[in-house]
């Protein structure tokens, strides 16, 4: 599933507006990072691996599955994802959906986004078996927590991080799964999901069944239930509005959330360059900076990959990324999505 980070939301989500929801988000504890290296900057990052693409196959309408092979690969846990560096240089995030115990390969799947920014089309149309690809990770920002019971909600390709969780649940665990999609033919891993879930599965294909009844799904959810949701933004917002008191909601995003209400313009001083740029309310710091410094590196433009991270010398940041830890946010920001809380920031650029 194409961003990334777990956010944990607790009871009362139904009372939150979109902007209030952003303020109430709590970042889950940082994922385990078993394979790290320290660059010259001193910032830990996931090890970069070169893997062989040994399978590129269509598994549902508009969905391809990739198998990437290597040797003694870092282990991962359900909910983890990889950064895939495409031949064009684009970096995209995909949930691991294979076997965590298999240290010889990683499996991911991606849906073609017709009106996207080109990453999924490159995966579908330009990647081929036999190619060597660069990956970073794995990282887990969507870990499976211990809970009294579970409710899983997956929309389309959002089944990819959920599927390893279903396999990993202890015998006797109480859980339910709502799996929805446009059509049955477009829903990947449908046969395996049916086999795993049995009568705990509610399957909703929009062309046959319309929209899922989320009110019915959450009517009997008890306190202490962990709710995991991955899918289109509209589905995640609808789930967040219905999570009852005492349940914990975990969301997996690989696209940025909606902008907060009332964004304002501000200025950014580029200290080393001796320049100051204006960031309009409807623009990003990255866009403003690149007008002055066109060589500023970036990739995903969604707050997931970390390529555009810059050091903050002065000012308070409104962090909207899905990557940085609290410690990293103390003196840096991802300029593709994050903004100033006040009227001015100073960057080490």
Secondary structure, 3 states (H helix, E strand, C coil): CCCCCEEEECCCHHHCCHHHHHHHCEECCCCCCCCEEECCCCCEEECEEEEEEEEEEEEECCEEEEEEECCCCCCCCCCEEEEEECCCCCEEEEEECCCCCCCCEEEEEEECCCCCCCHHHHHHHCCCCCCEEEEEEEEECCCCCCCCEEEEEEEHHHHHHHHHHHHHCCCCCCEEEEEEECCHHHCCCHHHHHHHHHHHEEEEEHHHHCCCCHHHHHCCCCCCEEEEEECCHHHHHHHHHHCCCCCEEEEECCCCCCCCCCCCCEEEEECCCCEEEEECCCCCHHHHHHHHCCCCCCCCCCCCCCCCEEEEEECCEECCCCCCCHHHHCCEEECCCCEECCCEEEECC
